[in-house]
C-alpha cells in the first residue's frame, strides 16, 4: 500500500512539473504536438548548419527566425487553451 501511495505522489509531482514547464513555455501545451515540433527543430538545425557552411550572413538567419517563430508558436498554441487552475 505504501508503494502505491509513493508512486501516486511521484506521478503528482511529475504532472505538476509538466504543467509548470508548459505554462512558462518550456514544453508545448499540447504534448501531442511535441513530435511535430521536434521534427521541425531537427529540420531547422540541418538548414542552419548548411547555411553556416555556405557562409550565409546574419540577415539570412534573422529572416529565417522571423519566418519560423510564428510557425512554431502556431504549433504550440494549437488546441492549447489552458484554463487558469486547470
C-alpha positions as CSV (number, residue, x, y, z in Angstrom):
1,X,0.0,0.0,0.0
2,X,2.9,2.4,0.8
3,X,4.5,1.7,-2.6
4,X,1.2,2.7,-4.3
5,X,1.0,5.9,-2.3
6,X,4.6,6.7,-3.1
7,X,4.0,6.0,-6.8
8,X,1.0,8.3,-6.8
9,X,3.0,11.0,-5.1
10,X,5.7,10.8,-7.8
11,X,3.1,10.9,-10.6
12,X,1.6,14.0,-8.9
13,X,5.0,15.7,-8.8
14,X,5.7,14.9,-12.5
15,X,2.3,16.2,-13.5
16,X,3.0,19.5,-11.7
17,X,6.4,19.8,-13.3
18,X,4.9,19.2,-16.8
19,X,2.2,21.8,-16.1
20,X,4.8,24.3,-14.9
21,X,7.0,23.8,-17.9
22,X,4.0,24.2,-20.2
23,X,3.0,27.4,-18.5
24,X,6.4,29.0,-18.8
25,X,6.9,27.8,-22.4
26,X,9.5,25.1,-22.0
27,X,7.1,22.4,-23.3
28,X,4.3,22.8,-25.8
29,X,0.9,23.0,-24.0
30,X,-0.4,20.1,-26.1
31,X,2.2,17.4,-25.7
32,X,0.8,15.6,-28.8
33,X,2.5,18.4,-30.8
34,X,5.9,17.6,-29.3
35,X,6.9,15.2,-32.1
36,X,5.9,17.7,-34.7
37,X,8.0,20.4,-33.0
38,X,10.9,18.1,-32.6
39,X,10.9,17.2,-36.3
40,X,10.7,20.8,-37.3
41,X,13.5,21.8,-35.0
42,X,15.6,18.9,-36.4
43,X,15.0,20.2,-39.9
44,X,15.8,23.7,-38.9
45,X,19.1,22.7,-37.3
46,X,20.1,21.0,-40.6
47,X,19.1,24.0,-42.6
48,X,21.0,26.3,-40.3
49,X,24.1,24.1,-40.4
50,X,24.1,24.1,-44.2
51,X,23.6,27.9,-44.4
52,X,26.5,28.4,-42.0
53,X,28.6,26.0,-44.0
54,X,27.8,28.1,-47.1
55,X,28.7,31.4,-45.3
56,X,25.3,32.9,-45.0
57,X,25.2,36.3,-43.4
58,X,23.3,37.2,-40.2
59,X,20.4,38.7,-42.2
60,X,19.6,35.3,-43.6
61,X,19.3,33.9,-40.1
62,X,17.2,36.8,-38.9
63,X,14.8,36.3,-41.8
64,X,14.7,32.5,-41.1
65,X,13.9,33.2,-37.5
66,X,11.2,35.7,-38.5
67,X,9.6,33.1,-40.7
68,X,9.8,30.1,-38.3
69,X,9.0,31.7,-35.0
70,X,5.3,32.2,-35.8
71,X,5.1,28.7,-37.2
72,X,6.5,27.1,-34.0
73,X,4.2,29.3,-31.9
74,X,1.2,28.3,-34.0
75,X,2.0,24.6,-33.4
76,X,2.4,25.3,-29.7
77,X,-0.8,27.3,-29.5
78,X,-3.0,24.8,-31.4
79,X,-5.6,23.5,-29.0
80,X,-3.6,24.8,-26.1
81,X,-6.1,27.0,-24.2
82,X,-5.4,26.0,-20.6
83,X,-7.9,27.4,-18.2
84,X,-6.4,29.0,-15.1
85,X,-6.3,26.5,-12.3
86,X,-6.6,23.5,-14.6
